[in-house]
Amino acid sequence: MPIYIYQCECGESTEVLHSMTATVRIVCDECLKEMTRRPSVAGVSFKGTGWGKDA
C-alpha cells in the first residue's frame, strides 16, 4: 500500500498509509478542516548491471 501525503491550508501535513482505491477523508488536527492529498516522490531502486557505474 502506498503512503500518501496530506496537507492542510494552515500548513500542517501528515503521511497516511491506505490503498489506492480507498475513499478517505483526512481532517487536520489543528484547524479541523479537510486536508488535500499532495503528490509525493516514489522510491525507486535499480538493481543489476547496466546502471550508473556499471555501464
MIMI-915783 format. One record per residue: x, y, z of N, C-alpha, C, O, CB in turn; residue in three letters; residue number from 1. Coordinates in steps of 0.02 Angstrom, whole numbers, plus 50000, padded with zeros to 5 digits. Each point is the difference from the previous one (the first is absolute). Glycine has a CB too. Example, Ala and Ser with C-alpha at 12.3 -4.5 7.8 and 13.67 -1.06 7.14 Angstrom:
2
n_east / n_north / n_up / ca_east / ca_north / ca_up / c_east / c_north / c_up / o_east / o_north / o_up / cb_east / cb_north / cb_up / residuo / num
50660 / 49716 / 50390 / 49955 / 50059 / 50000 / 50045 / 50060 / 50000 / 50052 / 49999 / 50033 / 49853 / 49942 / 50029 / ALA / 1
50077 / 50112 / 49902 / 50042 / 50059 / 50003 / 49961 / 50055 / 50037 / 50025 / 50055 / 50008 / 50034 / 49913 / 49884 / SER / 2
***
This chain:
55
n_east / n_north / n_up / ca_east / ca_north / ca_up / c_east / c_north / c_up / o_east / o_north / o_up / cb_east / cb_north / cb_up / residuo / num
50042 / 49941 / 50000 / 49958 / 50059 / 50000 / 50044 / 50062 / 50000 / 50051 / 50003 / 50035 / 49857 / 49935 / 50026 / MET / 1
50074 / 50112 / 49900 / 50040 / 50061 / 49997 / 49987 / 50046 / 50060 / 49948 / 49997 / 50033 / 50050 / 49995 / 49842 / PRO / 2
50052 / 50050 / 50137 / 49994 / 50051 / 50052 / 49983 / 50066 / 49965 / 50036 / 50020 / 49954 / 50047 / 49920 / 50124 / ILE / 3
49864 / 50092 / 49943 / 49978 / 50063 / 49971 / 50015 / 50057 / 50048 / 49995 / 49992 / 50061 / 49915 / 49949 / 49873 / TYR / 4
50107 / 50117 / 50039 / 50012 / 50060 / 50040 / 49939 / 50045 / 49993 / 49979 / 50017 / 49945 / 50148 / 49976 / 50039 / ILE / 5
49845 / 50026 / 50072 / 49942 / 50046 / 50002 / 50022 / 50065 / 50032 / 50037 / 50000 / 50049 / 49881 / 49904 / 49957 / TYR / 6
50058 / 50152 / 49965 / 50019 / 50066 / 50027 / 49938 / 50043 / 50008 / 49953 / 49997 / 49960 / 50160 / 49995 / 49986 / GLN / 7
49888 / 50049 / 50106 / 49944 / 50045 / 50015 / 50017 / 50071 / 49979 / 50058 / 50016 / 49989 / 49907 / 49910 / 50108 / CYS / 8
49984 / 50116 / 49898 / 50009 / 50070 / 49984 / 50041 / 50036 / 50053 / 50036 / 50048 / 49985 / 49855 / 49951 / 49955 / GLU / 9
50105 / 49978 / 50123 / 50037 / 50032 / 50054 / 50074 / 49982 / 50001 / 50038 / 50028 / 50039 / 49856 / 49972 / 50027 / CYS / 10
50127 / 49952 / 49891 / 50070 / 49982 / 49996 / 50018 / 49933 / 50030 / 50054 / 49974 / 49989 / 49969 / 50145 / 50013 / GLY / 11
49931 / 49852 / 50037 / 50013 / 49934 / 50030 / 50000 / 49946 / 49945 / 49963 / 50006 / 49951 / 49984 / 50032 / 50158 / GLU / 12
50094 / 49910 / 49900 / 50000 / 49945 / 49953 / 50008 / 49935 / 50038 / 50025 / 49998 / 50056 / 50023 / 50075 / 49854 / SER / 13
49931 / 49872 / 50058 / 50005 / 49934 / 50031 / 50006 / 49947 / 49945 / 49979 / 50011 / 49944 / 49953 / 50028 / 50155 / THR / 14
50098 / 49905 / 49918 / 50006 / 49944 / 49954 / 49950 / 49946 / 50021 / 49995 / 49984 / 50059 / 50127 / 50041 / 49919 / GLU / 15
49841 / 49948 / 49973 / 49949 / 49950 / 50014 / 50010 / 49940 / 49954 / 50010 / 50008 / 49940 / 49909 / 50082 / 50097 / VAL / 16
50079 / 49850 / 49992 / 50006 / 49938 / 49962 / 49930 / 49973 / 49986 / 49964 / 49982 / 50047 / 50150 / 49993 / 50005 / LEU / 17
49868 / 50021 / 49883 / 49935 / 49970 / 49982 / 50004 / 49976 / 49928 / 50044 / 50020 / 49963 / 49894 / 50054 / 50118 / HIS / 18
50015 / 49883 / 49900 / 50000 / 49972 / 49932 / 49982 / 50054 / 49949 / 49973 / 50052 / 50017 / 49996 / 49835 / 50029 / SER / 19
50048 / 50099 / 49891 / 49987 / 50048 / 49946 / 49925 / 50009 / 49988 / 49980 / 50053 / 49977 / 50129 / 49915 / 49971 / MET / 20
49851 / 49983 / 50068 / 49929 / 50004 / 49986 / 49959 / 50023 / 50060 / 49939 / 50008 / 49995 / 50077 / 49902 / 49923 / THR / 21
50016 / 50100 / 50139 / 49964 / 50021 / 50060 / 49976 / 50072 / 49994 / 50034 / 50043 / 49973 / 50035 / 49878 / 50095 / ALA / 22
49872 / 50091 / 49957 / 49972 / 50067 / 50004 / 50010 / 50024 / 50071 / 49969 / 49975 / 50047 / 49944 / 50003 / 49861 / THR / 23
50132 / 50071 / 50100 / 50016 / 50024 / 50068 / 49986 / 50075 / 50005 / 50003 / 50036 / 49950 / 50084 / 49873 / 50062 / VAL / 24
49899 / 50112 / 50048 / 49990 / 50071 / 50015 / 50044 / 50015 / 50060 / 49985 / 49979 / 50055 / 49895 / 50024 / 49899 / ARG / 25
50175 / 50032 / 50034 / 50047 / 50016 / 50053 / 49987 / 50071 / 50024 / 49996 / 50047 / 49961 / 50091 / 49875 / 49989 / ILE / 26
49906 / 50085 / 50116 / 49984 / 50065 / 50030 / 50061 / 50024 / 50040 / 50032 / 49961 / 50035 / 49844 / 50011 / 49971 / VAL / 27
50139 / 50092 / 49988 / 50056 / 50031 / 50036 / 49987 / 50001 / 50075 / 49945 / 50017 / 50022 / 50081 / 50053 / 49876 / CYS / 28
50024 / 49911 / 50141 / 49993 / 50000 / 50073 / 50000 / 50071 / 50028 / 49973 / 50012 / 50054 / 50083 / 49877 / 49950 / ASP / 29
49975 / 50158 / 49960 / 50006 / 50069 / 50025 / 49938 / 50042 / 49987 / 49973 / 50030 / 50046 / 50149 / 49961 / 49935 / GLU / 30
49854 / 50010 / 49956 / 49944 / 50045 / 49982 / 49936 / 49963 / 49982 / 49949 / 50031 / 49987 / 50136 / 50050 / 49973 / CYS / 31
49917 / 49852 / 50038 / 49942 / 49957 / 49987 / 49972 / 50007 / 49929 / 49942 / 49983 / 49988 / 50032 / 50025 / 50132 / LEU / 32
50066 / 50018 / 49833 / 49980 / 50003 / 49930 / 50023 / 49937 / 49964 / 50046 / 49966 / 50023 / 49959 / 50161 / 49979 / LYS / 33
49964 / 49858 / 49942 / 50019 / 49941 / 49961 / 50067 / 50013 / 49965 / 50011 / 50053 / 49972 / 49868 / 49917 / 50011 / GLU / 34
50165 / 49980 / 50020 / 50066 / 50005 / 49969 / 49998 / 49974 / 49929 / 49958 / 49957 / 49984 / 50097 / 50031 / 50129 / MET / 35
49989 / 50037 / 49844 / 50003 / 49978 / 49931 / 50064 / 49958 / 49988 / 50051 / 50012 / 50031 / 49883 / 50090 / 49932 / THR / 36
50060 / 49850 / 49992 / 50057 / 49956 / 49985 / 50049 / 50036 / 49954 / 49980 / 50032 / 49951 / 49947 / 49866 / 50062 / ARG / 37
50136 / 50098 / 50003 / 50054 / 50030 / 49961 / 50040 / 49946 / 49966 / 50007 / 49945 / 50026 / 49998 / 50153 / 50053 / ARG / 38
50022 / 49918 / 49862 / 50043 / 49951 / 49966 / 50063 / 49987 / 50040 / 50027 / 50045 / 50033 / 49928 / 49992 / 49856 / PRO / 39
50069 / 49901 / 50108 / 50062 / 49983 / 50034 / 50044 / 49960 / 49953 / 49977 / 49972 / 49951 / 49965 / 50028 / 50161 / SER / 40
50122 / 49998 / 49904 / 50048 / 49965 / 49959 / 50002 / 49927 / 50020 / 50004 / 49983 / 50059 / 50065 / 50122 / 49927 / VAL / 41
49927 / 49851 / 49964 / 50003 / 49928 / 50013 / 50073 / 49979 / 50005 / 50043 / 50025 / 49964 / 49847 / 49956 / 49976 / ALA / 42
50123 / 49972 / 50104 / 50068 / 49974 / 50007 / 50013 / 49949 / 49945 / 49960 / 49954 / 49990 / 50037 / 50065 / 50135 / GLY / 43
50059 / 49989 / 49841 / 50018 / 49954 / 49945 / 50070 / 49974 / 50013 / 50045 / 50038 / 50018 / 49881 / 50024 / 49900 / VAL / 44
50082 / 49873 / 50074 / 50065 / 49970 / 50009 / 50017 / 49958 / 49938 / 49965 / 49951 / 49985 / 50020 / 50047 / 50141 / SER / 45
50067 / 50022 / 49838 / 50022 / 49963 / 49941 / 50053 / 49950 / 50021 / 50050 / 50019 / 50030 / 49924 / 50079 / 49894 / PHE / 46
50015 / 49838 / 50061 / 50047 / 49948 / 50019 / 50024 / 49964 / 49938 / 49966 / 49997 / 49949 / 49977 / 49990 / 50163 / LYS / 47
50116 / 49985 / 49894 / 50028 / 49962 / 49944 / 50053 / 50040 / 49964 / 50018 / 50055 / 50021 / 49874 / 49885 / 49966 / GLY / 48
50133 / 50032 / 49959 / 50053 / 50034 / 49962 / 49970 / 50048 / 49950 / 49941 / 49995 / 49981 / 50134 / 49906 / 50033 / THR / 49
49966 / 50148 / 49965 / 49978 / 50047 / 49950 / 49974 / 50066 / 50027 / 49977 / 50043 / 49962 / 49996 / 49861 / 49970 / GLY / 50
50031 / 50105 / 50134 / 49976 / 50062 / 50031 / 50059 / 50038 / 50031 / 50040 / 49970 / 50036 / 49848 / 49977 / 49987 / TRP / 51
50116 / 50115 / 49963 / 50051 / 50043 / 50031 / 50071 / 49980 / 49983 / 50019 / 49997 / 49942 / 49901 / 50023 / 50149 / GLY / 52
50119 / 49965 / 49960 / 50071 / 49984 / 49991 / 50013 / 49935 / 49964 / 50055 / 49988 / 49976 / 49966 / 50075 / 50126 / LYS / 53
49928 / 49892 / 49893 / 50009 / 49936 / 49965 / 49999 / 50007 / 49925 / 50021 / 49955 / 49964 / 49926 / 49990 / 50132 / ASP / 54
50029 / 50112 / 49879 / 49991 / 50008 / 49927 / 50066 / 50011 / 49965 / 50001 / 50008 / 49939 / 49887 / 50039 / 50081 / ALA / 55
***
